[in-house]
Amino acid sequence: MYIASFDIFDTVLTRVAGEPKTIFLLLGKQLNIQSLIKCTPEAFVNARIQAENLVYRNIGEKCSLEKIYIELAIKLRLTAEQSQVIMQKELAIESQLLQPIPIAKEIIRTARNQKQQIMFVSDMYLPSEFLKQQLLTHSLWEDGDLIYVSNEYGKSKPSGELFREIIKIHHVPPHQILHHGNDLISDIKGGKKAGLQVKHFTETALNKYEKILEYYSYATEGLSSVMAGASRLTRLQNPTSSLYQKGLQDVALGVIAPTLIGYVLWILQQSKMMNLKRLYFVSRDGEILLAIAKKLADKLKIDCELCYVYGSRIAWNLPALASLNNQEAIKFLKRSSWLLDTTGNVSIHEFLARVGIVPEEVNDHLTKIGFTQQDWLKILNYREQNKLHSLIENEEFREIIFEKAYQAKQVLEQYLDQEGLLDYTSKGLVDIGWLGSSYDSLAAILNTHDAKLDAGFFFGIKKNNNNQQIDHKKGYFFDERQQIGFKQFLPNYGIVPLEMFCTAEHGTVISFREENGQIKPVFRKECNQKVIDWGLPFVRKSIDCFIDNLLLDETLVNPGADVREATADVLKCFWLNPSEIEANTWGNFPWEKGHSETTESLARSYNLTDILQSFLTRKLPDNQNIWFQGSITKSSPMIRIGIEGFIKYQDLLSSIKSKFIGLTHCTNSP
């Protein structure tokens, strides 16, 4: 007779939380809400763990849940009746949190088909009948299966004694038992001690991001722990077929999902506190945020109308000019976040397109400042861009812009009315960030119709000379205007990874048009095919599954808990220390720079020429890299060593320079 033996926890069943002890935190919260304990949830966790440890010290492997609760009753001054009630609640939560592991189901099914005896072996304080019921619930148990639990035999797996007891009971040679388990000591070494064949099941181990989330379990009232659990369970339910998919999945589940879900939970909580009836998610960043919000609102039974509104700086800023007086309009035109934005590859054609103008319409003005028709499509250098910017000072040129603005405003107003933005319903706007210029543009237009935006919810708000200290904008991760939040957690506020995470499947909205009685958006490109081909649908599907697996029972976790520090750490782990697989996968993301939709890879590997040039110029070549750490990780091992050497060389030069300046200062001092 051949026996297929299986550990239970994290081999065939797993909890939808990071570490086993988290169940005590969730239980403690529930007991605290129901006034069944007089201590904090955190104090309950410590008492529960201490009670278990004490029982193990006193009676060893015969430690059972019944015995643990006798000790816990003494520690927490509980009556026998109270102790029984709490113990049953622990069992109920265990049952609620347990989920089957698909790959284990397949292994068990294969063993059954081969007529092997199925056996479950667990080092656990829980009763075998309870465990059997969980296996039955998840279609893992069939008549004729066997179960052995350490507390009922007084023998453990790590010592090999529980396995030897099984061998003795069934009179079977050890080599005819194949034991599957996740624990290296209990399952693998313990099984080998008894002479069993063993198979290490490693898939349920928390990955680097899940470990970070679990670390913040107490600080987030268990929310980051159930995020870790949702990530792990989704991985187990959706095995990847390639390293490329693994790179996408690990970041989608361990970084993007926790970060964006934390943000959206905050938005929903804020809108509920403000009694907002409608939330508008601005394209394109809002596409994924709206999808997340709909699933979370459904889970939390939040009654708020969630809408997608098409817009962009290009589509909204120009019409907004027509809502301002002349002085305000000129100031608005000079904003660095719109017409004078120099990021990306700027041509005359692209610059004028921001205000709905084609070069032919202003050819005379271009000629006067030295541009010919041959210059219209070329990429301008910094000096040429400044020369082009001088057009704003020309009153005739501004009048052309204002005429375009008036025309665009008429169509946009029809679209806003169609989408309900001009009515008097209390409403908020959701946009990823960063200066809030799109919000300001929309608010200006709404103001001319006696309508308003009651709030703007941004991931982060940067400070500049145009935005105000006091307005209706709220920043989730940081608000630089008020000097609050996590603005220093990543270079340049983490704008690049956040915008990458919120990319959309459609192109930039550039204007609006009437079609069959409806106002519809006009896209620069209907479909964002490059990002779809890169893997966006796979990332979105992973996040959807994550939310499905996320425990948000408000009697167990606090959906409103602050997870910013936890998500800041997973963001830093990814962005500043990516694995080679992640750097290759996410480094190939087709990044759009500036206002244009011309794309380039997020990270390009360095080569030997770059290293040699670095030592000659004392500067690492830009190499068109947007993600520096990704570029380093993508490079070959020898090139990485060269880059590290150059950085040390730079540090040495800086140190020598500082000491020299210090000595010079001392010498020149009187």
N, C-alpha and C positions, 0 to 999 in steps of 0.2 A: 504493500500500500504506500503510495506517495502522498505526502501532505504538503499543501500550499498554506503556509502560515503567514499571517499579516498582523503587524502592529495596527492599532486603531487610530490614535490621534496623530494627525499630520502625516498619515500614510494612506488611510482610506477615508477618513473624515478630517475636516479642518474647521476651525472657528473663523467667523468673519471679523476677527480682531487680530492684532499683531501677535502678542505674546499671551500665553495661558493666564497669567496673573491679571490681565486686563478684565477678564470676566468678573473678578472681585470688585474692581472699580465700578463697572457698570451696575453690578448688583448693589454695591454700596450707595450709588446715586438713587437707585430705585427705592431702596429701603429708607433712605433719608427723606425722599419725597413723601413716602407713605408713613413717615414718623414711626418706623419700626425699630430704628436705632437712634441713639442720642449722641452719636459721634459723626464726624465728617466722613464722606466716602473714602477719603485717603486714609483716615484712621482705621476704618473698617478693613481696608486692604491689608494694612500692617497686622491687625489683630488676626485676620483670617490666615495669613501666611505663618505667623508665629504659632498659632494653634496647630496647624498642620505639621510644622517642624517639631513641635513639642511631642506630638503623638508619635512621629517617626522615631524620635530619640528614645521614647519610652517602650514602644512595642514593635518597632521595626516595620517589616513588610506587611504586618497585619493592620496597618493604618487604613482605616475606612472613613467614609464621610460621616457616619454615625459617631465614631470616636472623636473626629475633628470637632464636631459641633458640641460635644460634651465639654471639650476644652474651651471652645469659643464662647459658650454660655457663661463659663466662669469668668473669662476675660472681660466680656461686655455686660456682665450682670443680667443675663437673660433668664427668664423662666424656662422650664422644660417645654412649655407650649410655644413660647416665642421662638425658641431654638428650632423646633420642628417646622414652624411656619417659614423661617428664613432658609432652612435647609431645602425645603421644597421649592422655594423661589430660586435657589441656586440651580437645582436640577432643571427647573423650567427655563432658565436663561441658557444653560448649557444646550438644552434641546433647541431653543430658538436660534442659537448662534451656529450650530453645527451644519455643515454642508458637505456633500460627497465630493470626492476627488475623481474626476472622470477617467483619468488614466488608470487609477486603481480599479475602477469598475471593469475596465477592459481586461486587465490582468486577471482578475477574479473570474470573469466570464470565460476567458481562455482556459484557466485551470479547471473550471467545471466541465468544459467541453472535453478535456483530457481525462475526465473521471477521477480527478484528484480530490482528496478530502480537504475541505476548506476549514481553516481554523483561525480564530482571532485571539491574539495574545497581547495583554496590556498590563503595563506597570501602572496601576491606577488605584485611587481610593474610591472610585465610583463603583456601585454594585453591578454585577454582570447582567442582571435583568434589565437595568436601565440602559446599559451599553447595547445589549441585544436589541432592545426596542428602537434605539437610534439607527442601528444597522438595518433593521427591518423597514423603518420609515423611509430610508433612502435606497431601498431595493438592493442592499448588499448582503442580506441574510436570507438563507433558504433552509427549509427543513433538512436536518441531518448535519448542519454546520455545528462547529464546536467553539466554545469560548472559554478562555482561562484568564482570570484577573488576579494579580499578585496579592491583593488584600484578602482574598478568599482562600489562598493556599499558604500565605505567610512566607512566600518565596519570591525572589526578584529575577528580572531578566539580566541585569548587569553581572550578577554573580554566576549566571548560567543555571542556577538551581531551578527556576521555574521551567526552563526548557527540559532539564533532566527529569523533572516530575512528569512532564508530558510524554517523554520517551518511555518512562517507566509504566505509565498508565496504558499506553497504546502498544507497548512491546514492538516498537518500530526502530530499525537502525537509524542513528542520527543523520546519516548522509541521505536518507530518503525524505528528509524534511527541508524544504526551501523556505526560509523566513525572510519576509520583506519588511523593512523598517527604516525610519528616518533618523533614528538616534544612533550615532556612531558607537557610543559606549553600551547602551542597553541592548540595542538590536543587533549590531554588527559584532562587537567584541564579545558580548554576552552569548550570542548565538554560536560564535566560533568556539568559545570555551566548552560548550556542550556538544561540539562536533557537528553542528548543523551547517548546511549550505546557507549562505546569506546573500541578500541583494540590498544594497544601500539605496534608499529612495531619497534623493536630495532635492527634489523639485519644490518641496514646501518650505525650504529654508528661506528666511526673509532676505531679499536682496539689499543692496546698499541704500537705496532710497527708502525702502520699507523699514529698515532699521532706524533711519533718522526720524521718520514719522512716529515710530513706536517710542523712541526716546522721549518725545514730547507728550506722551500719553496723559500724565498727570496735569501738565500745564494747559492742556486743551480739553480737560474733562472727558478724556477718552475719544474725542473726535478724530485726532490724528491717528490713533490706534486702529479705529475701524476703517480709516482710509488705507492704512497699511494692509489690513485684512482684505479689503475690497480689491486692492492691487494684486495681492497674492492669489486670491480666488479667481480673478479674471485671467491671470496668467495660466493657472491650472486648467481652466475651462477652455482656453484658446491657445493651444500649443502652436508655436511659430514653426514655419517650414524652412526658414533660412536665417542666416545671421543678420541679413538686412532687415527682415521683419522683427527680429529680436531687438535690434537697435531702435526701431520705431516704437515697439511695444513697451520696452522698459521705461523710456522717457515719457511716453503718453500716459502710462499708469502711475509711475512713480513721481513725476514732476508736473506735467501739464494738468492732469485731472485734479490732484490735491490743490494746486495753485488756483486754477480757475473756479473750482467748486467752492473753495473758501471765499473767493471774491463774490460769486453769485449768491451764496448763502447770506453774505453781508448785505448785498443789494436787496434781497427779498426781505430781510429783517428790517432794514431801514425804511423800505417802502411801506411795510406793515405798520411801523411806528408812526409814520407820517400820514397813514391812512390814504395812500395813493391808490387810485382805482385803475391806473394804466401805466405800464412801463414800455418805452420805446427803445429798442436795441438798434443802434446805428450800424448800417453796413460800413465796411465789411467785417470789422472786428466783432460786430454783434452777432454774426451768423452762428458761431459756436456757442457764444454766451447765451443766446436765446434758446438754443437746443438744450443746453444744460439747465437753464432756468425752468423750462417747461417740465422737465422730468423731476426736478427738485420741488417745484411748487406742487406737483401732483403728489409726491411722497409726503410733503408736509401739510397738505390740505390748505394751501394758501390761495385765497380768492383774489386774484389780481389779473387783469387783462394784459397779456404779454404780446407785444407786436414787434414786427421788423419794419424799420423805416429805411428807405434807400437814401443815401446821402454821402457826401465827402466834402473835403475842403473846396475842391473845384466846383462841385454842384451847388454848394450852399453859400460860400463866401461871396461869389459874384452877385447873386440876387440880394444878399444882405446889404450891399453898398447902397442900393436904391431905398433902403429904409433909414439911412443916416443922412444927417445934414452934411454940407460940403466939407467942413473942417473935420468932422468925424470920419467921413469917407476917405479923405486923404490920409489920415492917420491909420485907418484900417488897411489901406493899400500898402502902406510901408511896413506892415507886420512881417517879421522874418520867417514866420511859419507858413506864409502863403506865397504871394507874388515874388517876394525877395528871397525865397528859400533857395539856398545854393547847394543843398545836398543832392547827390546824384549827378548824372550827366545832363547839363542844361544846354539846350540849343535855343535859338531865337524862336523857332517853331513851337517848341515845348513851353517856353516862357510865355508867349502870347496866348497859347491854348488855355492857360490858367484863367484868363479873363475872356475866353470865347472869341478871340481875334485870330484871323489868319494873316500871315505876313503881307499878302497882297493889299489888304485894307490899310496898312500903315507903311507902305513902301517908302513914301516920301520922308516920313519921320526917321525911318531906319537909315536911309541914304544920308540924311543930314548929320547923323552921328557916326558915319563911316562904315556902314554895313551894306554890302551888295547882295544880290540874289544868291550868289554862290555861298554866302555865309549862313543862309537860313537854317540849314540842317546840321552844320558842323557843331561839335562840342566846344563850348566857349571856355576860355581860361578865366581866371579870377578877374583880371583887368578888363576883359571884354564883357564879363557879366556886370561889372560896376558901370561900364559905359551904357549898357542896355538899361540898367536900373534908372539911369538919369532921365529916361523917358517919362517917368512918373511926374517929374517937375514940369512937364509940358502940358499946358492947360488944354490944348486941342486933343492931345492923346488921352487925357483923362476924360474928356467929354465923350470920346468914342467908347471908353470903358463904361462910363455911366449909362450910355444908351443901351449897351449890351446888358448891363445889370438890370435896367428897367424891364427889358424884354424877358430876361430869365426869371425875374421876380414874378411876373404875371403867371407863367406856367408853373413855377414852384408853388405859388399860393394855391393853385387849383389842386396840386398833388397833396399838399398839407391838409387842405380842407377834406379831400377825399379820404385821407387816412385818419381823420378825427383830431388832428393836432390843433385845429383852430377852434374847437369847442371848449367848453368851460369845465370839462372833467379834470379832476386833479391828476397830474401826470408827471412822470420823471423820465429823464433821458439817460441811457447807458452808453458809454463810450470808453474805450480802453485808456485814453489820455491823449496828449500830455499837457498842452497849454489850454485846452478848452475852447479853441477858436471856433470849431464847428458848433459847439453849444451856443457861443456868443452870437454867431450868425443866425442860427435858428431863433434864438430868443429875440433878436432884433426884429425879425420878420413877424413873429407872433405878436410882438408888442404893438405893431401897427394895426392889429385886429382885436386889440383888447384881450388877447389870449396870453397865456404864460406857461412857462415850464416851472414846476414847483421845486424840482431838484435835478441835479446832474450827478450821476454816480460814475466815478472814474477809478480805474485801477491806481493811477498815480497822477498827481498834478505838479507840473514844474512851474517855477516862478519866472516871470519876465516882467517887463515894464507895462505890459498891456492888461494882465489879469489883476483882478482886485482881491484885496484881503477878505472882504466880506461880500459874499454872494451866495447863490444857491448851489454852488459846486461842492461836492464832497469827494475826498480822496480816500481810497481804501488802504493801499499799501503805504502811501506817503502823500503828504501835502507840503511841498517845499515852501509855499507861501507862509504857512503857519509853523514851519520847521518841526513837523511831526512825522512819525513813521519811519520806515526802513529805506530811506533814500540812498544810503551808502552801501547797500548790500551787494550791488554789482556795478561794474563800470557803466557809466552813462545811464544810470537808473534802471538797468535791465530792460531798456526799451526794445533792443533787438530780439532777445528770446521771447518776450511777451507778444510782440507783433507777429513773430513767426508762429507762435502757438495759436494766435487768433486769425490766421489767414483764412480766406474764404474760397469757395469753389467758383465764384463769379468774379468778373473784373471790376475795375474802378468805375463808379458812377460819375459821368461827366456832365449830364444834363437830363432834362425830362422832355417828353413829347406826348401829344394827344393821339390816341389810337382807339377808334371805335367807342368814343365817349369815355374812355379811361385815360388817366395820365400814367404813363409808364416811364421807368428809368431808361436812360441811354447809357450803355456801357462802352468803355474803351475796347474791351473784349468781353463777349458774352460769357465765355468759359475760361477759367484759369487752368488751362490744360496742363501746363508744366507742373503745377503743384499737385494736381490730381495724379499725373503719371509718377511723380515722386513718391506718393504714398499717403496723401491726405485722407482718402476714404478709410484706409486701414486704421489710421490714428483716430479718426472720429468714431469708428465702430468700437475700438478699444475703450474709449472714454464712455460711450453709451453703456457698455457692459459693466464698467466700473461703477457707474451710478446705480445700475440695477442691483449690484451686489453691496452697495453702501448702506450700512445700518444707520438709520436716522430716527429710530424710536426715541421720542423725547423723554420717555421715562428712564432711558438707559444712558443716552448721550445728550450733550447740549449742542444742537446744530448752530447755535449762535456763538460758540466758543471761538476765541481768537487763535487762528492757526497761522498767522503771518510769520512768526519766528520759525515755525516748523517748515513752512513752505519756502521761506528765504534760504534755509539751509539746504533743502533739496535742489533749489535753483542754483545755489553756489556750487554744490557738488557736481551738478551736470555741466554748468557753463565754464567753471574754472578747472575742473578735473574730469573731463570726459574719458570714457573708455575708448579704446581704438575702434570698436564697433560703432559706438555712438558718434565719434568724430567723423567716421566715414559715411554714416547714414545721414546725420543731421548736417554735416558739413556740405553735403550735396544739395541742400535745400535751395530752391531757386528764389533768391532774395531780390525784391524790388527795391531799388534805391531812389529816394526822393519821390517826385511826383510822377515819374515815368513808370512804365511797366516793363522796361528793359531789365532783364534778370541776370544775376551772376551767382555763382556758388558762394555759400556763406563762408566757406573755409577752403583755401587752396594750400596744398602742401608746399613746404620750402625745399629748395635744392642746394647743391654745393655752391653754385654761383652766388646765391643769396647770402650764404655764410661768409664767403670770401669778401663780398661787397660790404658786409656788416663791419668787418674788422678794418676795412679801408676807410669807410665813411663814418665809423663809430655810431652807426644807426642801423637797426634791423630794417630791411626793405619792407615797405607797406604791402607789396605783393597783392594789392587789391583785396586784402583779407578783412572781413568784418568780424570774424570769430577767431581771435588770436590763439587761444588755447586749443581750439579745434584744429587750427592749421598746424600747430606744433605736433599734436597727437597724430595727425594724419601723415606727418613726415616720417621718413625712415628712421630706424634707431640711431644710425650714425649721424644723421642730420640733427636729431634731437639733442644728441651729445654736443654737437657743434653750437647749437643755439644756447644750451645751458652754459657752455664755455664762454660764449660771447656776453651773456648776461652777467656772469661773474667778472668778466673783463671790464664791463661797464661799471659795475659796482666798485671794482678796485680803482678805476680812474676817478670816480666820484669821491672815493675816500681820500685818495692822494690829493685831489684838488681842494677838498675841505680842509685837510691838514695844512696845506700850503697857504691857503687864505688865512687860516688861524695863526700860523707863524708870522706871516707878513703883517697881520694886524698887531701882534704882540711887539714886533720889531719897530713898527711905526708909532706905537703908543708912547706918550711922553713919560 
